[in-house]
Amino acid sequence: MGGNMNKQRGVSLSGLLVISALVIAVLIIGFKLFPAYTEYLAIRKAISEIAKNPEERSSIGGIQAAYERRSAIEDFKSVRGTDLEIDRPGDQVTIAANWSVKVPLFYNVSACLDFNARSQ
């Protein structure tokens, strides 16, 4: 009987542990970075809506006040109304904000995220 032995295929226990550790590390980093990205999306949405609203974009002070109201409601901490870059060429209004966020990951390792939100 010529034994044709099947080779087992799969992941060994040590391989499974290494893969699991990598997946867990990526998830932990993702969870730490998630709040910074959600704040970026909220700020971008707020400045786009302010730029489209004729009542809120009537003056630079009005734009800053409208942003501060939204900031108080949605709890933006990275950008204040005075940090906004407001450009008013003709009848159009462009609002932009640039900021960086330092997110501590573990021990003395941090991620520095640079954001640039601009109204459409």
Backbone as numpy.savetxt, mean C-alpha at the origin, in Angstrom:
# Nx Ny Nz CAx CAy CAz Cx Cy Cz
11.14 -63.77 -11.17 10.31 -62.61 -11.17 11.19 -61.37 -11.17
11.29 -60.78 -12.30 12.07 -59.56 -12.43 11.34 -58.44 -11.73
11.73 -58.14 -10.55 11.05 -57.14 -9.74 11.25 -55.73 -10.28
10.18 -55.15 -10.66 10.21 -53.76 -11.10 9.75 -52.92 -9.93
10.71 -52.37 -9.21 10.38 -51.63 -7.99 10.02 -50.19 -8.36
8.91 -49.77 -7.84 8.49 -48.38 -8.07 9.21 -47.46 -7.11
9.78 -46.41 -7.66 10.43 -45.41 -6.82 9.36 -44.50 -6.24
9.47 -44.25 -4.98 8.50 -43.34 -4.37 8.84 -41.90 -4.73
7.83 -41.15 -5.00 8.02 -39.75 -5.32 7.25 -38.92 -4.31
7.74 -37.73 -4.06 7.06 -36.85 -3.12 8.05 -36.00 -2.37
7.56 -35.32 -1.38 8.38 -34.41 -0.61 8.73 -35.08 0.70
10.00 -35.02 1.05 10.42 -35.60 2.32 9.98 -34.67 3.45
10.08 -35.14 4.65 9.68 -34.35 5.81 10.52 -33.08 5.92
11.82 -33.21 5.70 12.67 -32.02 5.80 12.34 -31.02 4.67
12.04 -31.51 3.49 11.64 -30.64 2.39 10.34 -29.93 2.69
9.41 -30.65 3.28 8.13 -30.06 3.66 8.32 -28.95 4.70
9.22 -29.18 5.67 9.48 -28.17 6.69 10.11 -26.92 6.08
11.03 -27.08 5.15 11.67 -25.92 4.51 10.64 -25.14 3.69
9.84 -25.84 2.92 8.80 -25.18 2.12 7.80 -24.46 3.02
7.40 -25.11 4.10 6.45 -24.50 5.04 7.04 -23.25 5.68
8.31 -23.30 6.06 8.96 -22.13 6.67 9.01 -20.98 5.68
9.31 -21.25 4.43 9.35 -20.18 3.41 7.97 -19.58 3.20
6.95 -20.41 3.10 5.58 -19.92 2.91 5.15 -19.08 4.09
5.46 -19.52 5.30 5.09 -18.76 6.50 5.82 -17.42 6.53
7.10 -17.40 6.16 7.86 -16.15 6.14 7.26 -15.17 5.14
6.90 -15.65 3.96 6.29 -14.78 2.94 4.95 -14.25 3.43
4.15 -15.09 4.07 2.86 -14.64 4.60 3.02 -13.59 5.70
3.98 -13.79 6.59 4.20 -12.83 7.67 4.61 -11.48 7.08
5.52 -11.48 6.12 5.94 -10.23 5.49 4.76 -9.58 4.78
3.95 -10.38 4.09 2.77 -9.85 3.41 1.79 -9.22 4.37
1.56 -9.86 5.51 0.64 -9.30 6.50 1.17 -8.00 7.09
2.49 -7.87 7.22 3.05 -6.63 7.76 3.00 -5.50 6.75
3.10 -5.81 5.45 3.08 -4.78 4.41 1.66 -4.39 3.99
0.69 -5.25 4.24 -0.69 -5.04 3.81 -1.29 -3.72 4.27
-1.15 -3.31 5.54 -1.74 -2.02 5.97 -1.19 -0.82 5.21
0.09 -0.82 4.88 0.67 0.30 4.13 0.06 0.39 2.74
-0.16 -0.75 2.10 -0.76 -0.75 0.76 -2.23 -0.37 0.80
-2.97 -0.79 1.81 -4.38 -0.41 1.89 -4.51 1.09 2.15
-3.60 1.66 2.96 -3.64 3.10 3.17 -3.32 3.84 1.87
-2.36 3.34 1.10 -2.03 3.94 -0.20 -3.25 3.95 -1.11
-3.96 2.83 -1.20 -5.14 2.75 -2.06 -6.23 3.71 -1.59
-6.41 3.85 -0.28 -7.42 4.76 0.26 -7.05 6.21 -0.01
-5.78 6.57 0.14 -5.35 7.95 -0.13 -5.50 8.26 -1.61
-5.12 7.31 -2.46 -5.25 7.53 -3.91 -6.71 7.73 -4.30
-7.60 6.95 -3.70 -9.02 7.09 -3.98 -9.54 8.45 -3.50
-9.12 8.87 -2.30 -9.59 10.14 -1.74 -9.15 11.32 -2.60
-7.90 11.35 -3.02 -7.45 12.50 -3.81 -8.07 12.49 -5.20
-8.35 11.31 -5.75 -9.03 11.25 -7.05 -10.45 11.78 -6.94
-11.15 11.42 -5.86 -12.52 11.89 -5.68 -12.57 13.40 -5.41
-11.60 13.91 -4.66 -11.56 15.35 -4.39 -11.29 16.11 -5.68
-10.39 15.59 -6.52 -10.06 16.27 -7.78 -11.25 16.30 -8.74
-12.15 15.33 -8.63 -13.32 15.27 -9.51 -14.49 16.11 -9.00
-14.52 16.41 -7.71 -15.64 17.11 -7.10 -15.46 18.63 -7.22
-16.31 19.31 -8.00 -16.13 20.76 -8.22 -16.21 21.58 -6.93
-17.03 21.16 -5.96 -17.18 21.93 -4.72 -15.93 21.83 -3.86
-15.31 20.67 -3.84 -14.14 20.46 -2.98 -12.87 21.01 -3.59
-12.81 21.14 -4.90 -11.57 21.57 -5.55 -11.58 23.05 -5.93
-12.45 23.82 -5.30 -12.58 25.25 -5.64 -11.32 26.05 -5.33
-10.60 25.68 -4.28 -9.38 26.39 -3.91 -8.40 25.41 -3.28
-7.16 25.84 -3.16 -6.15 24.97 -2.54 -6.52 24.69 -1.09
-6.98 25.71 -0.39 -7.42 25.51 1.00 -8.61 24.56 1.09
-9.52 24.66 0.12 -10.68 23.76 0.09 -10.27 22.32 -0.16
-9.28 22.14 -1.03 -8.78 20.78 -1.30 -8.13 20.20 -0.06
-7.32 21.01 0.61 -6.65 20.53 1.83 -7.66 20.22 2.93
-8.68 21.06 3.07 -9.71 20.83 4.09 -10.51 19.57 3.78
-10.85 19.37 2.51 -11.59 18.17 2.11 -10.77 16.92 2.38
-9.47 17.01 2.10 -8.60 15.86 2.37 -8.51 15.60 3.87
-8.38 16.65 4.67 -8.29 16.48 6.13 -9.56 15.84 6.69
-10.74 16.21 6.15 -11.99 15.58 6.60 -11.97 14.09 6.29
-11.57 13.74 5.08 -11.50 12.32 4.72 -10.44 11.60 5.54
-9.34 12.29 5.81 -8.27 11.70 6.61 -8.74 11.38 8.03
-9.54 12.27 8.59 -10.07 12.04 9.94 -11.03 10.85 9.96
-11.84 10.71 8.92 -12.81 9.63 8.87 -12.13 8.29 8.61
-11.23 8.26 7.62 -10.61 6.99 7.22 -9.28 6.74 7.91
-8.82 7.66 8.75 -7.64 7.50 9.59 -6.35 7.33 8.79
-6.12 8.27 7.85 -4.84 8.30 7.16 -3.82 8.91 8.10
-2.66 8.31 8.21 -1.63 8.86 9.08 -0.39 9.30 8.30
-0.20 8.82 7.09 1.04 9.06 6.36 1.10 10.41 5.67
-0.04 10.95 5.27 -0.06 12.19 4.49 -1.07 13.15 5.11
-0.67 14.39 5.31 -1.54 15.44 5.80 -1.99 16.31 4.62
-2.97 17.11 4.82 -3.47 17.98 3.77 -2.43 18.95 3.26
-1.56 19.41 4.15 -0.51 20.35 3.75 0.60 19.66 2.95
0.65 18.33 2.97 1.66 17.59 2.20 1.27 17.39 0.74
0.03 17.68 0.42 -0.45 17.46 -0.95 0.21 18.42 -1.93
0.54 17.91 -3.11 1.06 18.76 -4.19 -0.12 19.02 -5.13
-0.54 20.27 -5.20 -1.74 20.63 -5.94 -1.34 21.49 -7.13
-1.76 21.06 -8.31 -1.47 21.78 -9.55 -2.80 22.10 -10.21
-2.98 23.36 -10.60 -4.25 23.79 -11.19 -4.03 24.43 -12.56
-3.67 23.62 -13.57 -3.53 24.18 -14.91 -4.91 24.39 -15.54
-5.29 25.63 -15.72 -6.60 25.93 -16.31 -7.73 25.49 -15.42
-8.66 24.72 -15.98 -9.83 24.25 -15.24 -9.57 22.91 -14.56
-8.47 22.26 -14.89 -8.15 20.95 -14.32 -7.46 21.10 -12.97
-7.58 20.07 -12.15 -6.87 20.02 -10.86 -6.17 18.68 -10.78
-4.88 18.71 -10.50 -4.12 17.49 -10.27 -3.60 17.52 -8.84
-3.89 16.46 -8.12 -3.46 16.36 -6.72 -2.53 15.16 -6.64
-1.39 15.35 -5.99 -0.42 14.27 -5.84 0.10 14.25 -4.41
0.53 13.07 -4.00 1.15 12.91 -2.69 2.26 11.87 -2.82
3.41 12.18 -2.26 4.55 11.26 -2.25 4.96 11.04 -0.80
5.15 9.79 -0.41 5.57 9.50 0.94 6.25 8.14 1.01
6.97 7.94 2.09 7.65 6.67 2.34 7.17 6.12 3.67
7.11 4.80 3.75 6.71 4.13 4.98 7.78 3.10 5.31
8.26 3.14 6.53 9.24 2.15 7.00 8.48 1.12 7.83
8.50 -0.13 7.37 7.77 -1.20 8.05 8.78 -2.16 8.67
8.84 -2.24 10.00 9.75 -3.20 10.63 9.28 -4.63 10.36
10.19 -5.48 9.89 9.83 -6.86 9.59 10.21 -7.78 10.74
11.48 -7.85 11.06 11.94 -8.64 12.19 13.34 -8.18 12.58
13.64 -8.28 13.85 14.92 -7.83 14.41 15.26 -6.44 13.89
16.37 -6.30 13.19 16.76 -4.98 12.68 16.54 -4.88 11.17
15.64 -5.67 10.63 15.33 -5.65 9.19 13.99 -4.94 8.99
14.00 -3.93 8.11 12.78 -3.18 7.81 12.63 -3.08 6.30
11.40 -2.87 5.87 11.12 -2.62 4.46 10.76 -1.15 4.33
11.35 -0.49 3.34 11.03 0.91 3.07 10.20 0.96 1.79
8.97 1.42 1.91 8.05 1.47 0.78 7.85 2.92 0.37
8.04 3.21 -0.90 7.82 4.55 -1.44 6.52 4.56 -2.23
5.65 5.51 -1.92 4.36 5.60 -2.58 4.22 6.92 -3.30
3.52 6.91 -4.42 3.23 8.10 -5.19 1.77 7.98 -5.66
0.88 8.72 -5.02 -0.53 8.72 -5.38 -0.83 9.99 -6.16
-1.56 9.86 -7.25 -1.86 11.02 -8.10 -3.30 10.88 -8.58
-4.01 12.02 -8.59 -5.37 12.01 -9.11 -5.32 11.84 -10.61
-6.41 11.34 -11.17 -6.44 11.07 -12.62 -6.77 12.33 -13.38
